[in-house]
Amino acid sequence: MNYPHPLLAKEGWPFIAVAFFFAVFASFFLGGLLAFLCWLMLAFVVQFFRDPPRVVPTEKNVVLSPADGRIVKIEAVRDPYADRDAILISVFMNVFNVHSNRSGVDGTVRQVQYFPGKFVNADLDKASTENERNAVVIDVGGHTVTLVQVAGLIARRILCYVQPGDTVARGQRYGFIRFGSRVDVYLPADATPHVAPGDKVSATSTILASLPGA
Protein backbone atom coordinates (compact mmCIF):
# COMPACT_ATOMS: atom_id res chain seq x y z
CA MET A 1 0.00 0.00 0.00
CA ASN A 2 1.44 3.36 -0.97
CA TYR A 3 0.25 5.45 1.98
CA PRO A 4 -1.85 5.13 5.12
CA HIS A 5 -5.17 6.93 5.15
CA PRO A 6 -8.75 6.40 6.31
CA LEU A 7 -11.00 4.29 4.09
CA LEU A 8 -13.34 7.30 3.75
CA ALA A 9 -11.93 10.47 2.19
CA LYS A 10 -11.67 13.41 4.58
CA GLU A 11 -13.51 15.56 2.03
CA GLY A 12 -16.60 13.47 2.69
CA TRP A 13 -16.70 13.57 6.49
CA PRO A 14 -18.99 16.66 6.71
CA PHE A 15 -21.37 15.22 4.09
CA ILE A 16 -21.48 11.85 5.85
CA ALA A 17 -22.14 13.54 9.20
CA VAL A 18 -25.03 15.59 7.79
CA ALA A 19 -26.53 12.58 5.99
CA PHE A 20 -26.26 10.50 9.19
CA PHE A 21 -28.00 13.22 11.21
CA PHE A 22 -30.91 13.38 8.77
CA ALA A 23 -31.19 9.59 8.69
CA VAL A 24 -31.38 9.36 12.49
CA PHE A 25 -33.78 12.32 12.68
CA ALA A 26 -36.04 10.77 10.04
CA SER A 27 -36.02 7.44 11.85
CA PHE A 28 -37.20 8.99 15.13
CA PHE A 29 -39.60 11.66 13.88
CA LEU A 30 -40.73 10.77 10.35
CA GLY A 31 -40.41 7.03 9.88
CA GLY A 32 -41.61 5.00 6.94
CA LEU A 33 -40.51 5.83 3.42
CA LEU A 34 -38.80 9.11 4.32
CA ALA A 35 -36.57 7.40 6.86
CA PHE A 36 -35.72 4.69 4.35
CA LEU A 37 -34.79 7.29 1.73
CA CYS A 38 -32.58 9.13 4.21
CA TRP A 39 -30.69 5.94 5.07
CA LEU A 40 -30.39 5.19 1.36
CA MET A 41 -28.89 8.65 0.80
CA LEU A 42 -26.44 8.03 3.65
CA ALA A 43 -25.34 4.78 2.01
CA PHE A 44 -24.81 6.62 -1.29
CA VAL A 45 -22.74 9.36 0.34
CA VAL A 46 -20.57 6.82 2.18
CA GLN A 47 -19.88 4.82 -0.98
CA PHE A 48 -19.11 7.99 -2.96
CA PHE A 49 -16.43 9.14 -0.52
CA ARG A 50 -14.76 5.76 -0.06
CA ASP A 51 -11.00 5.99 -0.62
CA PRO A 52 -9.45 2.50 -0.54
CA PRO A 53 -5.68 1.97 -0.44
CA ARG A 54 -4.22 0.46 -3.61
CA VAL A 55 -1.14 -1.62 -4.42
CA VAL A 56 1.22 0.32 -6.73
CA PRO A 57 2.61 -1.60 -9.74
CA THR A 58 6.42 -1.78 -9.76
CA GLU A 59 7.01 -1.63 -13.55
CA LYS A 60 9.31 1.20 -14.60
CA ASN A 61 8.45 3.97 -17.09
CA VAL A 62 4.71 3.44 -16.93
CA VAL A 63 1.82 5.82 -16.32
CA LEU A 64 -0.89 4.65 -13.93
CA SER A 65 -4.51 5.67 -14.04
CA PRO A 66 -5.14 8.77 -11.90
CA ALA A 67 -8.81 7.87 -11.43
CA ASP A 68 -11.35 5.07 -11.28
CA GLY A 69 -13.75 4.94 -14.21
CA ARG A 70 -14.09 4.15 -17.91
CA ILE A 71 -11.84 5.08 -20.82
CA VAL A 72 -13.85 7.34 -23.13
CA LYS A 73 -11.16 8.65 -25.47
CA ILE A 74 -7.67 7.88 -26.77
CA GLU A 75 -6.38 10.15 -29.52
CA ALA A 76 -3.48 12.24 -30.76
CA VAL A 77 -4.00 15.89 -29.76
CA ARG A 78 -2.21 19.07 -28.82
CA ASP A 79 -1.64 19.41 -25.08
CA PRO A 80 -2.78 23.01 -24.46
CA TYR A 81 -1.26 23.12 -20.98
CA ALA A 82 2.31 22.05 -21.85
CA ASP A 83 2.17 23.24 -25.51
CA ARG A 84 3.24 20.01 -27.19
CA ASP A 85 1.92 17.16 -29.31
CA ALA A 86 0.51 14.43 -27.09
CA ILE A 87 -1.66 11.35 -26.72
CA LEU A 88 -4.81 12.05 -24.72
CA ILE A 89 -6.40 9.34 -22.59
CA SER A 90 -9.65 10.40 -20.88
CA VAL A 91 -11.09 8.60 -17.85
CA PHE A 92 -14.78 9.27 -17.11
CA MET A 93 -15.96 8.84 -13.51
CA ASN A 94 -19.62 8.27 -12.73
CA VAL A 95 -21.13 8.92 -9.30
CA PHE A 96 -20.46 5.32 -8.21
CA ASN A 97 -16.69 5.47 -8.86
CA VAL A 98 -14.04 6.41 -6.29
CA HIS A 99 -13.36 10.12 -6.82
CA SER A 100 -9.99 10.38 -5.11
CA ASN A 101 -7.41 11.42 -7.74
CA ARG A 102 -3.91 9.96 -7.56
CA SER A 103 -0.70 10.73 -9.38
CA GLY A 104 0.02 8.32 -12.21
CA VAL A 105 3.77 9.00 -12.23
CA ASP A 106 6.83 9.81 -10.14
CA GLY A 107 7.98 13.34 -10.88
CA THR A 108 8.09 17.04 -10.09
CA VAL A 109 5.12 19.35 -10.53
CA ARG A 110 6.03 22.03 -13.06
CA GLN A 111 2.73 23.90 -13.37
CA VAL A 112 -0.71 23.96 -11.77
CA GLN A 113 -3.35 25.83 -13.77
CA TYR A 114 -7.00 26.35 -12.79
CA PHE A 115 -9.66 27.32 -15.34
CA PRO A 116 -13.24 28.29 -14.42
CA GLY A 117 -15.86 27.03 -16.85
CA LYS A 118 -19.13 25.27 -17.51
CA PHE A 119 -20.55 22.06 -16.02
CA VAL A 120 -21.70 20.06 -19.06
CA ASN A 121 -21.76 16.26 -18.93
CA ALA A 122 -18.14 15.13 -18.40
CA ASP A 123 -18.76 12.23 -20.79
CA LEU A 124 -18.88 14.70 -23.70
CA ASP A 125 -15.73 15.65 -25.65
CA LYS A 126 -16.34 19.39 -25.18
CA ALA A 127 -16.07 18.98 -21.41
CA SER A 128 -12.27 18.85 -21.77
CA THR A 129 -12.14 22.43 -23.06
CA GLU A 130 -15.34 24.06 -21.77
CA ASN A 131 -15.79 22.77 -18.21
CA GLU A 132 -14.18 23.92 -14.98
CA ARG A 133 -10.81 22.16 -14.83
CA ASN A 134 -7.45 22.04 -13.09
CA ALA A 135 -4.28 20.98 -14.93
CA VAL A 136 -1.15 19.63 -13.26
CA VAL A 137 1.91 19.43 -15.53
CA ILE A 138 4.52 16.96 -14.23
CA ASP A 139 8.15 16.52 -15.27
CA VAL A 140 8.88 12.77 -15.32
CA GLY A 141 12.60 12.27 -15.90
CA GLY A 142 12.68 14.23 -19.14
CA HIS A 143 9.13 13.37 -20.19
CA THR A 144 6.02 15.44 -19.55
CA VAL A 145 2.72 14.07 -18.26
CA THR A 146 -0.27 16.38 -17.76
CA LEU A 147 -3.18 15.41 -15.48
CA VAL A 148 -6.35 17.48 -15.87
CA GLN A 149 -9.22 17.24 -13.39
CA VAL A 150 -12.44 18.14 -15.22
CA ALA A 151 -15.68 18.99 -13.43
CA GLY A 152 -18.89 17.37 -14.68
CA LEU A 153 -22.63 17.90 -14.81
CA ILE A 154 -23.02 17.38 -11.06
CA ALA A 155 -19.46 18.04 -9.91
CA ARG A 156 -19.09 21.59 -8.63
CA ARG A 157 -15.84 21.42 -6.74
CA ILE A 158 -12.35 20.46 -7.86
CA LEU A 159 -9.79 20.01 -5.07
CA CYS A 160 -6.05 19.92 -5.82
CA TYR A 161 -3.40 19.61 -3.12
CA VAL A 162 -0.12 20.02 -5.05
CA GLN A 163 1.80 23.13 -6.10
CA PRO A 164 4.63 23.87 -8.55
CA GLY A 165 7.88 22.43 -7.20
CA ASP A 166 6.21 19.60 -5.28
CA THR A 167 7.47 16.06 -5.78
CA VAL A 168 4.79 13.44 -6.42
CA ALA A 169 4.94 9.65 -6.37
CA ARG A 170 2.92 7.07 -8.25
CA GLY A 171 -0.29 6.38 -6.37
CA GLN A 172 0.00 9.53 -4.24
CA ARG A 173 -3.34 11.17 -3.58
CA TYR A 174 -3.22 14.68 -5.06
CA GLY A 175 -6.86 15.78 -5.38
CA PHE A 176 -10.57 15.03 -5.30
CA ILE A 177 -13.60 15.92 -7.44
CA ARG A 178 -17.21 16.11 -6.21
CA PHE A 179 -19.44 14.47 -7.76
CA GLY A 180 -19.06 12.78 -11.24
CA SER A 181 -16.38 14.03 -13.58
CA ARG A 182 -13.34 13.03 -15.65
CA VAL A 183 -9.55 13.15 -15.67
CA ASP A 184 -7.69 13.81 -18.93
CA VAL A 185 -4.15 12.42 -19.16
CA TYR A 186 -1.83 13.96 -21.77
CA LEU A 187 1.15 11.71 -22.54
CA PRO A 188 4.20 12.11 -24.81
CA ALA A 189 3.22 11.64 -28.45
CA ASP A 190 5.31 8.45 -28.69
CA ALA A 191 3.94 6.82 -25.53
CA THR A 192 2.31 3.39 -25.89
CA PRO A 193 -1.27 3.09 -24.54
CA HIS A 194 -2.16 -0.14 -22.70
CA VAL A 195 -5.91 0.52 -22.58
CA ALA A 196 -8.71 1.00 -25.11
CA PRO A 197 -11.96 2.99 -25.18
CA GLY A 198 -14.58 1.27 -23.06
CA ASP A 199 -12.07 -0.30 -20.66
CA LYS A 200 -12.73 0.08 -16.94
CA VAL A 201 -9.72 1.31 -14.97
CA SER A 202 -8.79 1.72 -11.31
CA ALA A 203 -6.73 4.57 -9.88
CA THR A 204 -3.14 3.52 -9.14
CA SER A 205 -3.57 -0.16 -9.98
CA THR A 206 -4.26 0.11 -13.75
CA ILE A 207 -1.39 0.87 -16.13
CA LEU A 208 -2.58 3.35 -18.78
CA ALA A 209 0.56 3.51 -20.93
CA SER A 210 4.30 3.05 -21.22
CA LEU A 211 6.54 6.08 -21.64
CA PRO A 212 9.10 6.22 -24.47
CA GLY A 213 12.17 4.14 -23.64
CA ALA A 214 10.23 1.66 -21.48
N, C-alpha and C positions, 0 to 999 in steps of 0.2 A: 504494500500500500504506500502511496507516495506522500501522504501527509495525514496526520490525525485531525479529525474534525467531527462535529456532531452529525448524526444521520439526517437531521433536518437543518436546512440552510438557515443561518441567522436572519436573513432577510425576511423569512416567513414567520418568525416567532410572534410578532405583533398580530399578524393576520390569523394565525392559529389560535392565539389567546382570545381574540374577538369572536371568532367562529365558535370556540368552545363555550364562551360566556352565553352566546345566543342559544346554543344547543341546550345548555343546562336550564336557562331561563324558560325556553319553550317547553321543556319537559315538565317543569313544575307548574307553569301558569297557563300554558296553551294546550299542550297535549296533542294527541291524534296526528293528523297529517302534517301540521306545521312543525311539530317537534321532529317528526321523521325527516322532513326536508332540511331542517337545521342540522341534524346529525349527518345527513348525506352531504351537505355543504362542507361540514367540518372534515369529513373523510376526503373530499375533493381537495380542499386546501392543504391537508397534510400530505397527500400524495404529490401535489404539485411542487411543494417545497422540499421534497426528499432530496438528499444529496449524498448518495452512497460513495464510499471509497472505491477506487478502481486500481487494478494491477497495471503498471506501466510496462508496455513491451520494451524489450532491451535492444531491438535491432537498431543499428546505426543509420544515420542519414535518412530517417523517415519522418513524415509529418502525420501526427495523430489527429483524430477528429476532435475539434474543440467543443462539440455539442452532441447530445443525443438527438436522433431524428431520422429523417429520410433525405437521401440525395435527390435534389430536384434539378440540378444543372451541372454539367461539366463542359466547358468550352474555352476556346482561346479568346482572350479579351485584352484590353488595355487596363492595367491597374491604375486607377486615377489617383490613388493615395501615395504610391511610390513612383509613379510616372515611368512605367516600364511595361513591356509585353509580358503577359502572364497566362497561366491556366487558372480558371475560376472553378472552384467546387463549392456549391451551395448546399447547406444543410438546413432543411426546414424542420422546425420544432412545433408540434401541436401541443395543446394544453395538457396532454397526458405524459409528455416527455419530461425528463429532468432538465431544468433550465439553468443549472450551474454551468458556466462557461470555463473551460480549462485550456491552458496553453497547449498547442500541438507540437511545440518545438522547444529545444534549449537555445537560448539566445539573449540578446540585449535589446530592450525596447528603444527604438530610434525615434518614433513619433507616436503621439496619441492625438487623434483629431475627432472632435465631436461636431455633428451636423444636425441641426433641427430639421424636421420635415413632417411628412404626412404619416398616416397610419393605415395604409391600404393593406389588403391581405398579403402577408409575408410570403405566400406561396406563388405570388405573381412576380414575373421578371422585373417589372418596374419598381418593385419594392427596394431593390438594391440601390437605386439612384434617387428615389423620391421620398422614401421613408426616413424617419429619425434614425440615425445610425452613429456608431462610434468605431473608428478604425484604429487598430494598433499595428504599427509597422515594426517588424522584428528583424534584426540582423542575426543570421544563423550561420556563423562561420564563413562569411563571404557570400552567402545566399540571402535573399530577402523573402520573408513570408509575411503576408498581411492578413490579419484577422479582423473582420468587420461584423460587429453586433448590429443587427437590423431589427428595429421594432416592428410589430405586426398590427393586425386589425384590433386586437384586444390589448396587446402590450403597450404600456404607456410610460415605462420607466426602464432605462438602460443604466446598469451600474457597472462601472469599470474601476478596478482598484490598482492599476499600474500607471506609472508615469515614465516619461523619457529618461533613459539612464538606468532603469531597473533591469535586473537580471531575472529571467523567467526560466522555469524548468518544465520539461514535458509532464503533463498531468497537473501542473499547478493551477489552482483555482484563481482566475483573474477577473471574473465578473459574473453578472447575473442579469437576466432579462425577465420582466413580468409583463404579460402572461402569454405566450404563443408568439413565435418570432422565427428568425433565421440567423445563421452565421455564414458569411461569405469568406472563403479562404482563397487568397490569391497566391499562387505558387510560381516559381521560375518557369519560364516558357518551355524548358526542356525537362521538367519534372515528369515522372511516370505515375499516373493515377492507378490506384489499386481498387477503386470502387466504380460503380456505374449508376446512372440514374435509376431511381427506384429502390436502391439498396438501403437497408436500415443500418444505422451506425450508432455507436456508443462513444460518448466522450472519453478520451484517454485510451480506451482499450481497442478501438478500431484504427487501423493504419489507412490513412487516406491516400498517401502517395509516397514515392521515393524521390529524394532530391538528386540532382545531377551528381554523378560520381559515386552513387551508392552501389 
